[in-house]
Amino acid sequence: MFSEVELVRGVVVLAEKLDKDSLVTSRSVITTQLLEDLLSEKASKDHGYFLKVTALKKIGKGQISDDSRKMLFPVAFICRTFIPCQGEILEGVVRDVHNLGVFIRCGPLNYAFLSARKMPNYNYVNEKNPFFLRDDLAKIDKEVVVRFRVLYAKWIEKSREMRKEFVMVVSIVGDSLGPVCGPHESDL
């Protein structure tokens, strides 16, 4: 689900980067640092993935931090976010195919698992480049776009190679779900 949320963050900037004579330059430095901070943070459990800052509402008065070389500015802004919700219909691109199912990438989300059990009438074909094939020749292969329903979504703060990610279990059981277009087909 996409949403617009208003957030306030404390943005820390090196004082030497600020231009006391130019408000525009200082605002640009603070805004750039905010964007870098959000890129590094990537997502939160409550709001989902940070996609885009759509409006900068206010940059508050800077305060000198404990380290006198840095300044802390409270910044209020509007941000577009994406958080996966149970029951939602989404589309994603198959990135890995295994005999137990496929892994799908959906926007900023890298870990959506579609189990072979949730692909009715599809059979695993174990070739050099494995895929799933249905009787009517519909194919789920690497780089294929798949429309699916979210069965379960969970926030992972930190686990092995994952850091601040949502993971999903998905299904193509239902009308209008399944492969949308293949890797070499043009979008409609």
C-alpha positions as CSV (number, residue, x, y, z in Angstrom):
1,M,0.0,0.0,0.0
2,F,1.3,3.4,-0.9
3,S,0.8,6.3,1.4
4,E,1.9,9.8,2.2
5,V,3.2,10.4,5.7
6,E,4.4,13.4,7.5
7,L,7.7,12.8,9.4
8,V,10.1,14.8,11.5
9,R,13.8,13.9,11.5
10,G,16.8,15.4,13.2
11,V,19.3,16.1,10.5
12,V,23.0,16.4,11.5
13,V,25.2,18.5,9.3
14,L,28.8,19.5,9.6
15,A,28.9,23.2,10.4
16,E,31.7,23.8,7.9
17,K,29.3,22.7,5.1
18,L,26.8,25.5,5.9
19,D,27.0,28.9,4.4
20,K,26.0,31.6,6.9
21,D,25.5,34.1,4.1
22,S,23.3,31.9,1.9
23,L,20.1,30.5,3.2
24,V,19.6,28.6,-0.2
25,T,22.9,26.8,0.1
26,S,22.4,25.8,3.7
27,R,18.8,24.6,2.9
28,S,20.3,22.5,0.0
29,V,22.9,21.0,2.3
30,I,20.3,20.1,4.9
31,T,17.9,18.6,2.3
32,T,20.7,16.6,0.7
33,Q,21.7,15.2,4.1
34,L,18.0,14.3,4.8
35,L,17.8,12.4,1.5
36,E,21.1,10.5,2.3
37,D,19.8,9.6,5.8
38,L,16.5,8.2,4.3
39,L,18.4,6.3,1.7
40,S,20.6,4.8,4.4
41,E,17.6,4.0,6.7
42,K,15.7,2.5,3.7
43,A,12.5,1.5,5.6
44,S,10.8,1.4,8.9
45,K,8.4,-1.1,10.4
46,D,5.6,1.5,10.9
47,H,5.8,3.3,7.5
48,G,7.4,0.8,5.1
49,Y,9.9,1.7,2.4
50,F,10.8,5.4,2.0
51,L,10.2,6.1,-1.7
52,K,10.3,9.8,-2.2
53,V,10.2,13.1,-0.3
54,T,7.2,14.9,-1.9
55,A,7.3,18.1,0.2
56,L,9.7,19.8,2.6
57,K,7.5,21.5,5.2
58,K,9.9,23.1,7.6
59,I,13.5,23.2,8.6
60,G,13.8,24.3,12.2
61,K,16.5,26.3,13.9
62,G,19.8,24.5,14.1
63,Q,21.3,23.6,17.4
64,I,25.0,23.0,18.1
65,S,25.4,19.3,19.0
66,D,27.8,17.9,21.6
67,D,30.5,17.9,19.0
68,S,30.7,21.6,18.3
69,R,31.6,20.9,14.6
70,K,28.1,19.6,13.9
71,M,24.6,21.2,13.9
72,L,21.3,19.4,14.4
73,F,18.2,20.7,12.4
74,P,14.7,19.4,13.0
75,V,13.2,18.8,9.6
76,A,9.4,18.2,8.9
77,F,8.6,16.7,5.5
78,I,6.1,14.6,3.6
79,C,7.3,11.3,2.3
80,R,5.7,8.7,0.0
81,T,6.0,5.2,1.4
82,F,5.2,1.6,0.4
83,I,4.3,-1.0,3.0
84,P,3.0,-4.5,1.9
85,C,-0.4,-5.5,3.3
86,Q,-2.1,-8.9,3.6
87,G,-4.6,-9.4,0.8
88,E,-3.1,-6.7,-1.4
89,I,-2.7,-7.5,-5.1
90,L,0.8,-6.6,-6.4
91,E,3.1,-7.3,-9.3
92,G,6.7,-8.2,-9.2
93,V,9.6,-9.7,-11.3
94,V,10.8,-13.3,-10.7
95,R,14.4,-13.2,-9.7
96,D,15.1,-16.8,-8.7
97,V,13.4,-20.2,-9.5
98,H,13.8,-23.2,-7.3
99,N,11.9,-26.5,-7.1
100,L,10.0,-25.3,-4.0
101,G,8.9,-22.0,-5.6
102,V,10.2,-18.7,-6.8
103,F,11.5,-15.5,-5.3
104,I,10.0,-12.2,-6.6
105,R,11.3,-8.7,-6.4
106,C,8.5,-6.1,-6.0
107,G,9.6,-2.5,-6.1
108,P,12.0,-1.9,-3.2
109,L,11.0,-5.3,-1.7
110,N,13.5,-8.0,-2.5
111,Y,12.0,-11.0,-0.6
112,A,8.6,-12.2,-1.8
113,F,8.3,-16.0,-1.9
114,L,5.7,-17.8,-4.1
115,S,5.6,-21.4,-3.1
116,A,5.0,-24.1,-5.7
117,R,2.0,-25.1,-3.5
118,K,0.5,-21.7,-4.2
119,M,0.8,-22.1,-8.0
120,P,-2.1,-24.4,-8.9
121,N,-1.6,-26.6,-12.0
122,Y,2.1,-25.5,-12.5
123,N,4.8,-28.1,-12.7
124,Y,8.5,-27.6,-12.0
125,V,10.7,-28.1,-15.1
126,N,14.3,-28.9,-14.0
127,E,16.5,-27.7,-16.9
128,K,19.6,-25.6,-17.1
129,N,17.4,-22.6,-16.4
130,P,14.5,-24.1,-14.4
131,F,10.9,-22.8,-14.6
132,F,7.3,-23.6,-13.8
133,L,4.9,-24.5,-16.6
134,R,1.1,-24.9,-16.6
135,D,-0.8,-27.2,-18.9
136,D,-1.9,-24.3,-21.1
137,L,1.8,-23.4,-21.5
138,A,1.7,-20.3,-19.2
139,K,5.3,-20.1,-17.9
140,I,6.8,-18.7,-14.7
141,D,10.5,-18.1,-15.4
142,K,13.3,-15.8,-14.3
143,E,12.5,-12.1,-15.2
144,V,8.8,-12.8,-15.8
145,V,6.3,-10.3,-14.3
146,V,3.8,-12.0,-12.0
147,R,0.7,-10.6,-10.4
148,F,0.1,-12.0,-6.9
149,R,-1.8,-11.7,-3.7
150,V,0.0,-11.1,-0.4
151,L,-0.7,-13.8,2.1
152,Y,1.7,-12.7,4.8
153,A,4.1,-9.8,5.3
154,K,6.7,-9.6,8.1
155,W,9.2,-6.9,9.1
156,I,12.8,-8.1,9.6
157,E,15.0,-5.7,11.5
158,K,18.2,-7.7,11.0
159,S,18.9,-11.3,9.9
160,R,22.0,-12.6,8.1
161,E,22.2,-10.6,4.9
162,M,18.9,-8.8,5.4
163,R,18.7,-5.5,7.2
164,K,15.5,-3.5,7.5
165,E,13.4,-5.5,5.0
166,F,9.9,-6.8,4.7
167,V,9.4,-10.4,3.6
168,M,6.3,-11.7,2.0
169,V,4.6,-15.1,1.3
170,V,2.5,-14.7,-1.8
171,S,0.0,-16.7,-3.9
172,I,-1.3,-16.8,-7.5
173,V,-4.5,-18.7,-6.5
174,G,-7.4,-16.6,-7.8
175,D,-8.7,-14.8,-10.9
176,S,-6.3,-12.6,-12.9
177,L,-3.3,-13.7,-10.9
178,G,-0.1,-15.3,-12.4
179,P,2.3,-14.4,-15.2
180,V,1.6,-11.0,-16.8
181,C,4.3,-10.8,-19.3
182,G,7.6,-12.6,-20.0
183,P,11.1,-11.3,-20.0
184,H,11.1,-10.5,-23.7
185,E,7.5,-9.3,-24.1
186,S,6.7,-5.6,-24.2
187,D,4.4,-4.1,-21.5
188,L,0.8,-3.5,-22.5
